[in-house]
Amino acid sequence: MLLEIAEIDVRPGAEDTFAKAMRETGVPELAACEGVVSIRFGRGVENPSRFTFNVVWTSMDAHIAARKLDSFGRFRAAFGDVTTGGSMHHYEMDEAVAGLSA
């Protein structure tokens, strides 16, 4: 499993527009990509103009292949004009899991 953690900075004043675009278009389009296991999306508490987007993929190969899909392009287009930067990191996840409930 691959965990992708993105932190996305949004232009001040455009936070609600960004969140709506992610809920209505971004997340559904990304969820349509083969290899997506789960998606978590949230807004910063200390910095409301920063969002996090966490995606679990079956593999890095699946993530790379998804970048070529139309649905991935629509995911990117959903929010591109209100972002000002951010960072993205990828982690190979260990299979060990504690018995915690959400």
Stockholm file with secondary structure:
# STOCKHOLM 1.0

chainA/1-102         MLLEIAEIDVRPGAEDTFAKAMRETGVPELAACEGVVSIRFGRGVENPSRFTFNVVWTSMDAHIAARKLDSFGRFRAAFGDVTTGGSMHHYEMDEAVAGLSA
#=GR chainA/1-102 SS CEEEEEEEEECTTCHHHHHHHIIIIIHHHHHTSTTEEEEEEEECSSCTTEEEEEEEESCHHHHHHHTTSHHHHHHHHTTTTTEEEEEEEEEECCSCCCCCCC
#=GC SS_cons         CEEEEEEEEECTTCHHHHHHHIIIIIHHHHHTSTTEEEEEEEECSSCTTEEEEEEEESCHHHHHHHTTSHHHHHHHHTTTTTEEEEEEEEEECCSCCCCCCC
//
